[in-house]
């Protein structure tokens, strides 16, 4: 066994899939699952991926090798506030799976200042638009990227422990500063969600809404899939990464102005060039992705 006991706070899609992987690969003796939603705990216990279920944090749940916070990012601060009421062993590493990292690191430092060196900010780049323990995905992290964001006060052994955990689940580890992480994922993850949600709201306000939805095809399905994601989770992520998202919106407005101008002028040649550039970037990414 790599680990004796691990506590996972938040037994939803990500937390549940982590527990599933750890159990399936026999990487841990005991998993304590904590969730305020009884259904998530019930499903996890029925599937034998957690050994103990709790509705709130207690001292026993913190006397472990790793405390992994798998709640929506806006809930992490409250979780850390609860943890701060108890004693943490120096051997216990606290980590998370939040989609933004700057705010999480500030929360670690605020609520666990004496344990900050053993707090590891992480982000598995995996999942889907669904949520909850009933959507657990076996092998979710196999060959997927996990970003770790070490900080200046970091105890190196704590990062090593979390890296071993993720690599045991088949993940590929990348390390970067929290600010660069938030900038990258603003563009590649958070901003596409903003656009999909905005598009669906635009459609919803139209008097032709029902007809649009009746005749919507695969292009519509592919573009709007992520608008089916959890609004609670994504509103929190967007607020946390507000500054980078506002910058991207301003840049996008400029791109829309270019598009508007080309359409007004019926400039087919320039539209083709504009579209071709986008196509080439997309195809290059697809080719690179297939080679990994």
N, C-alpha and C positions, 0 to 999 in steps of 0.2 A: 504493500500500500504506500502511495506517495504521501497521503495525508491521513491523519487519524480522525479528526472531526472538522467539518466545515458547516458554517451557518450561512444560509442564503435567505436574505430578506427581500421578499417579493417573488412569489412562485407563479409568475406568469409565463409568457412565451419564452423569454430569455432565461429567467431564473430556473424555470422548469426544465428547459432544454439542457442547461448546464448540469442540473441535478441528474437528469436522465443519462447524460454522457458519463458523468463521474461514476454512477452506479453500474452502468453497462460495462465500462472498462475496468471496474473494480479498483478505482483509484483512491477510494476513501472508505473508512470503516463506518462512519456515521454522518448523516446529513440532518441538520436541524433546519426545518423550513418555517419561516415566519411570514404571515400574510394576514391582512385585515379582512380579506375576502375568504370566507369559510369554504366556498366552492372550490377555490384553487387548492387549498390544503387537502380537501376531501379527494379530489382527482389525483393529486400527487401521492397521497397515501394509498389509494386504491391501486395505483400503478407501481407502488413500492419503490418510488424514487426518493422519498424522504423517510427518515426513521422517527422523527419527532416533529409534531406540528404545534406551533404556538401562534397566538393571535397578537402577541406583543413581545417586546424584547425583555429578557431578564438576564441575570448574571450568568446562569448556566449557559445561555446561548452565546456568551462572549468568551467563555473559557475554551477557546477552540484555536485551531491553526490559522483559519482564514474566516473573516466575516465578509461576505460578498453582498453588496447592496445592488439589487436588481429591480429597483423601483423606477418609476418615471423620474426624470431629472429634477423636476420641481419639488419632489418629495424627499430628495436626498438630504437637504438641510435639516428637515424635521427628524429624519432617521438618525442623523449624526447628533442632533441635540439630545435625543433619547439615549443613545449610546454613551454620551458624555456623563450621564448620571451614574454609570457603573465603572468598575475597575477593569482595565484592559492589561493583560499580560504583555510584556515587551515582545514576546514571541508571537503574538497575534497580529496578523497583517489585515488591515481593513482596505478593501478595494471596492470598485463600483463598475457599472457598465453604462454610465450616462453618455448621451450623445454630444454633450458639451463638456468642456473640461476646465475652463478658467474659473467659473463659478463654483464648481465642485472642489477645486483645490482651495479656494478661499474659505469654503465651508469646513473642510478638513482642518485648516489652520485655526479657524475660529473656535470650533467645538472640541477639537482634539489636539490642542497645541503641544501637549507633552508627549503625544503619540504621533505627531505629524510625520516623523521620519519613517514610520511604518504604515503610512497611508499611501496607497498606490492608485493613481487615477488611470482608469482603463476604459476602452470602448471597443467592443466586438462589432465589426462591420458585417453584421448578419441579421437576418430576421425577415419579416414580411409585414403586410398591412394588418394582419390579424393580431389578436392579443389573448391573454388568458391561458391557464394551464391546460385547457382542452385543445389548444393549438400547438402543443409541444412538438418540436421537430427533431427526430433522431438524427444524430450526426450533423446538426445544424452548423457547427463550427469547423467541420473538416475542410481543410484547405482554404479557410476564410481568413481575412486579415483581422488582427486585433491590435489596436493602437494602445501603447502605454506611454504616459506622459510624466516621466520622472521630474521631480522638482529639486531645488538647490539644497534642501535639507534632507534629501532622500537617503535612507539606509539601503545600500545596494543589495543586501541579502533579501530585503522585502520585495524588491522588484524581481529578483531571481526566482523567488517562491511563486509569485503570480505568473511569471513567464512559464515556469514548469507546469503550472496548472493548465494554462491555455494550450501549451504545446501538447500536453497529454490528451487534450480533446481534438488534436489535429490542426490547430490554428497556426497561422504564420504571424510572427510578432514583428511589429514595427515600433520604433520609438521616436517621439518628436516633442517639441515644446507645446504646451497647452494652447498658446495663442495661435500657433501655426495650425494645430489640429482644428480649432474652431473656425479658422479662416477657410481651410480646405473643405470641411464638411458643411459649412454654410453654402458653398457653391454646389457641391456634389450630392448633397442629401437634403438639407433644410430648404434651400431655395426652390428645388423642384416640387417639394410639397406645397410651398406657398403658391406657386404657379398653378398647380393642379386644383388646390382649394379655390383659388380665385376664379379659375375657369368654370368650375362647377357652380359657383355662386352666380357668375354671369349668366350661365344657362338657366339657372333656377329663376332668375328675375325676368326671363323672356316669356312673352305670351305664347311662344311656340315651343315651350319646354316639353310638353308631352310628345309632340311630333319629333322633336330632336331626339328624344330618348327612344322613341319607337324605331327610328331608322339609324341609330348610332351603330357603327361597326367596329371592326378590330382596331382601327387607328384610335378611335375614341376610347375604347377599352384600355389600350396600352398606355395612352397619355394620362388617363384619369385614374388608373388603378390605385395609386398612392393616396388619392383623395378619400379612399375608404379606410385610411389609417385612423387611429384613436385620436379624436380632437383634444382630449385632455392632455395626452402626452405631447402632442405636437404644438399645442399653444404654449406649453411650458418651454419646450426646446426653442421655439422662435423668440420668446421673450428673453431667454438666457443669451441668445446669440443675436440680439437686436442690432448691434452696431454693424456687424458684417452684412446682415441681411438688408439693412437700409442702404448700404453702399451698393449692393448688388441690384437692388430695385432701381436705384438711380441709373446704373449702367444699362439695365434692361429697358428703361424708358427711352434711352438714347437709341438702342437697337430697334425699338418699335417705331421711333421717329424715322429712322432710315427706311424701314419696311414701308411705312406709310407713304413716304416720299416716292419710293419706287413704284408703288401701286398707283398713286395719283398720276404719275407720269407714264403709266403703262410701259415701264421700261423692262421689257421681257429679258433682254440680254443681261442687264445688271442683276435682275432677280435670279436668273440662272446662275450667274457667277456667285451671288450671295448664297444661294442654296447649295451650290457645288462645294463651296468652302466648308459649310456645315457638314455635308455628306462625307467629305474626306476626313474631317476630324473624327466623326462618328465611326467610320470604317476602320481608321487607324487604331482607335481605342478597342474596337471589337476584335481586330486581329491580334493586338497585344494581349488582350484578355484571354483569348483562346490558346495562346502560347504559354500562359502561366501554369 
